[in-house]
Amino acid sequence: MSKRRRYVVAYDICDDYRLRRVHDAVVARGDRLQYSVYVCDLTFQEKLALQHDLRKVINQGQDRVAFIDLGLSNEGGTSSFEFMGVHPHLRQDGEPTII
């Protein structure tokens, strides 16, 4: 079984229709940290599937999506994050996301 890695996925989408479709694809696979910023614990195959879905939606000349790899999800836990103010719930030890 492929190990899950923890990613911060952030996006900047210029069109409201594309923004909604990108949001729907990412929220189905992760937890929101901020507007347009999510934490996703993904296997390699899940990451490729998400990227494939996003490529079908975004305008490559106007929009931007970033994947920031924080390492294995069961090793990083929440230690990669430091918050001020309200602390969002983050999955522990690579809890799977059911899609």
C-alpha positions as CSV (number, residue, x, y, z in Angstrom):
1,M,0.0,0.0,0.0
2,S,1.2,3.4,-0.9
3,K,2.1,5.7,2.0
4,R,0.2,9.0,2.4
5,R,2.1,12.2,2.3
6,R,0.8,15.5,3.7
7,Y,0.5,18.4,1.3
8,V,-0.6,22.0,1.6
9,V,-2.7,22.7,-1.5
10,A,-3.3,26.4,-2.2
11,Y,-4.9,27.9,-5.2
12,D,-5.5,31.3,-6.9
13,I,-8.2,31.0,-9.5
14,C,-9.3,34.0,-11.6
15,D,-12.8,32.9,-12.6
16,D,-15.7,32.2,-10.2
17,Y,-16.9,29.1,-12.2
18,R,-13.4,27.6,-12.3
19,L,-12.9,28.5,-8.6
20,R,-16.0,26.6,-7.5
21,R,-14.9,23.5,-9.5
22,V,-11.4,23.7,-8.1
23,H,-12.8,24.1,-4.6
24,D,-15.0,21.1,-5.0
25,A,-12.1,18.9,-6.1
26,V,-9.8,19.9,-3.3
27,V,-12.3,20.0,-0.4
28,A,-13.3,16.4,-1.3
29,R,-9.7,15.4,-0.5
30,G,-8.6,17.6,2.4
31,D,-9.3,19.9,5.2
32,R,-9.5,23.7,4.9
33,L,-6.9,25.8,6.7
34,Q,-7.8,29.2,5.1
35,Y,-9.7,30.3,2.0
36,S,-8.1,28.5,-0.9
37,V,-5.6,26.7,1.4
38,Y,-6.1,23.0,2.3
39,V,-4.2,20.2,4.0
40,C,-4.5,16.9,2.0
41,D,-3.1,13.5,3.0
42,L,-2.7,11.7,-0.3
43,T,-1.1,8.7,-1.7
44,F,0.9,9.2,-4.9
45,Q,-2.0,7.9,-7.0
46,E,-4.5,10.2,-5.2
47,K,-2.2,13.2,-5.8
48,L,-2.0,12.3,-9.5
49,A,-5.8,11.9,-9.7
50,L,-6.3,15.3,-8.0
51,Q,-3.8,17.0,-10.3
52,H,-5.5,15.4,-13.3
53,D,-8.9,16.7,-12.2
54,L,-7.5,20.2,-11.6
55,R,-5.8,20.3,-15.0
56,K,-9.1,19.7,-16.7
57,V,-10.6,22.8,-14.8
58,I,-8.0,25.5,-14.5
59,N,-6.8,27.9,-17.1
60,Q,-3.0,27.3,-17.3
61,G,-2.4,30.9,-18.4
62,Q,-4.4,32.6,-15.6
63,D,-4.8,30.3,-12.6
64,R,-2.3,28.8,-10.1
65,V,-2.4,25.7,-7.9
66,A,0.5,24.9,-5.5
67,F,1.3,21.5,-3.9
68,I,3.6,21.8,-0.9
69,D,5.0,18.5,0.3
70,L,5.3,18.3,4.1
71,G,6.5,14.7,4.2
72,L,4.8,11.5,5.3
73,S,1.6,12.2,7.0
74,N,2.1,9.8,9.9
75,E,5.5,11.3,10.7
76,G,4.5,15.0,10.5
77,G,1.1,14.9,12.2
78,T,0.4,18.4,13.1
79,S,4.0,19.3,14.1
80,S,4.5,21.0,10.7
81,F,2.0,23.7,11.6
82,E,2.0,26.5,14.1
83,F,-1.2,28.5,14.5
84,M,-2.1,31.8,16.1
85,G,-5.8,32.3,16.9
86,V,-8.3,29.6,16.1
87,H,-6.7,26.2,15.5
88,P,-8.3,24.1,12.7
89,H,-8.8,20.4,13.1
90,L,-6.0,18.5,11.3
91,R,-6.1,14.8,10.6
92,Q,-3.8,12.7,12.8
93,D,-1.4,10.0,11.6
94,G,-2.6,10.0,8.0
95,E,-6.3,9.3,8.7
96,P,-7.7,8.4,5.3
97,T,-10.1,10.6,3.4
98,I,-13.1,8.7,2.0
99,I,-14.0,10.0,-1.5
